[in-house]
Amino acid sequence: MFKFSLAGIEKDERALSIEQQEISKLAKDRDDEIAIVRRSFDARLKDMLIGQTTVDAPKEIGKKVKLTAEILDAVPSAMWRKIVVKDEKTMREIEEFSAS
């Protein structure tokens, strides 16, 4: 079976297979890069939160809690962005970091 590419050149099944493998490889590379960025973001946010006292946070964490690595590890990192800490300077830094 042959298919025509945009350039008008016929591609056989082998060429189509190679093209599909390359597309799959690029998708995996993209997904790996996204995972690396997410882990880096989470690690930095975690460092900013550890030692801070919460003013508002998801119910799994609670209010007026001094955050530790263990507490943060017990909840999904997506919840960390919902935490409001007492220290205004740190809270501004977290907001600026999360917005970038």
N, C-alpha and C positions, 0 to 999 in steps of 0.2 A: 504494500500500500504506500502511495506517495502523497505527500501534501506539499502545497506551495507555500513558500515563505513570502514575506513582504517584498523581498528582492526578486521574487519570481523563480528562485532556484528550488528544484524539487528536493525534498528531504525524505530519505528512506527511514525505515523503522529504527535502524541503528543510530542515525543522526538524531532522530526524535528522542530516543532513549538517552543519548548523551546529553542532549539539551535539558531533558527532564531531571537528570542526575545533577546537572549544574544548578538548576533552579532550586532543587532540594537542598543542595549544599549551601547556597546563598541564604536560603530561609533559615537553616540551622545556625549559620554564622550570625545572622541578624538576631535570632532568639537568644543565642549565647551572649551577644553584646548587651542586649536588654537586661538579661539576668545579672550580668556583671554590674551594670549601672544601678540596678535596683538594690543589689547587695551592698554596694558602696554607699548609696543614699541611706539605707537602713542602718548601717554601721555608724555613719556620722550622726544621724539623728539620735540613735541610742546613746552615743557618747555625750550628746548635748543634754539628754534627759536624765541620765544617771546622776543621782545625788540631789535632784530637784524635788520640791514638794508640790503636789498637785493642788490646784484650785478647783479644777473641773476635769473630769476624765470619764471614760466609759465605765459602766457599773462594775465591770470585771476588775477594774483597778481601784476605783473609789476616789473620794476627795480627801485632802489633807494626808496624803500618803507620800512618804519619802521613797522615791523610785530607786530600785536596784535592778541589776541585770536580770536577776531571777524573776522579778515581777514583770519586767518587759518581755522576757522570754516566754512567759506563761500566756501571753495574748498575741494574736496576729499583728505583725508589724504595721498593717494598714490602720489599726486602731491608734497607733502612736501619734498620728497627725491630729487626733481629736483631743489630745491631752493639752490642758492649759496649766502652766506652772506659775508659781508664786513670784519668782524672780522676773521682773518686767524686762530687764536687759536680755536675759536668756530667752524669754518668750519672743522678743523682737528678732533676735538672731535666728530662732527656729522658724519664725514666719518668713523672714527674708530667705533663709536657706530653702524652705519648702516651695517658695515662689519661683526660685531660680531653676 
